[in-house]
Amino acid sequence: MANKRLSKLQSSALEPSELDLADEDVNELTVSGVLSLTTEENMPCLFPNGKERTNSVDSASDESQDEKDGDPDNSYEHVKSISSLNTSISRGLSISIIKQKTAKVKFDIVETRITGRRKHVLYTLVVTKTPGVDSDKAIIERRYSEFSKLYKELKKSFPEFMEKIEFPEKRMYGNLKDSLIRERSRLLQEFIQKIHENEDVRNSDIFKTFFYISSLQQGCKYICGGMFEQALNFLLNGLHLQQKLALDSTNEVIATLCSIVECYTSLRSHDEVVKYSNAALELIGDDMSSVYLVPLLQTLKNAYVVLGENTADVESRLRDIVSINQIEIEHLPSLRELSVKRFANK
């Protein structure tokens, strides 16, 4: 079985069932600051009659205080357990999707909700690639203050382009009224769609941080602290958006996959180790210079040993790499070390 998997990676001949993983049905939806998955099947029950749902609170809210509130990000507590996420998130592993560059991406704010001690609005943003064909939706929730921060940072970096972009103004009072929430939702949705159309903007770290880099950073911090289940939620979420938006280089996607492999290794989920290791190896291909290649193959070999599978092909490939590159395996960084150092200077 190990031989068959490795040969498929080397020949890039994945089975149709593997290529179509992203088309499987999913009935999981989790929001609150992190990405999750949904399908058309369960969207109607979330948004009755196809309309956005807003919550109206009559009392006024001081949004400037809301931004200073500094509420901790409790998104992990709102994410379902890792066992319930596996089925939904792992299906986004399609290598063919990872390799595709951004085609038509559509952004829709489909729901708003009021939350927090000081009452602020969360906007639920759905990301769809190739609308009408892509039933695999990525969902994130963001506050107005986060959209505002994105707008201000982009204005500094792309002043000429951003001069033409409309952004809903800040209000000191009445932020929780239905009419304002609906209008803001429309303008924020148009704002994201318009800035995404600019190639320089959508490829900027500012744009990617708004969607998923912060999630990947959080995941790597959890790995540093040995909190692998928590790390896995953020990394899987980040990976899905990396694939959905297809803005990162292949190396960045490989780095995320390897961090996920490290988490599953520590959690002793060896079947998942094999799955994500093979995905990373598919992207690495024949590139023997990848810093992830040797520790990844070592991790895969150990997983095969635990699963009772043949490791001959993996060991042969390791020997070839060591011989050609004249390296000493014991001096190479582990996947955990690479994950911890990935965002160390950011």
Buried (B, 14 or more C-beta within 10 A) or exposed (E): EBEEBBEBBBEEEBEEEBEEBBEBEBEBBBBBBBBBBBBEEEBEEBEEEEEBEBBEEEEBBBBEEBBEEEEEEEBBEEBEEBEEBBEBBBBBBBBBBBBEEBEEBBBBBBBBBBBEEBBBBBBBBBBBBEEEEBBBBBBBBBBBBBBBBBBEBBBEBBEEBBEEBEBBEEBEEEBBBEEBBBEBBEBBBBBBEBBBEBEEBBBBEBBBBBBBBBBBBBBBBBBBEEBBBBBBBBBBBBBBBBBBBBBBEBEBBBBBBBBBBBBBBBBEBBEBBBBBBBBBBBBBEEEBEBBBBBBBBBBBBBBBEEBEBBBEBBBEBBEEBBEEEEEEEEEBBBBBBBBBEBBEEE
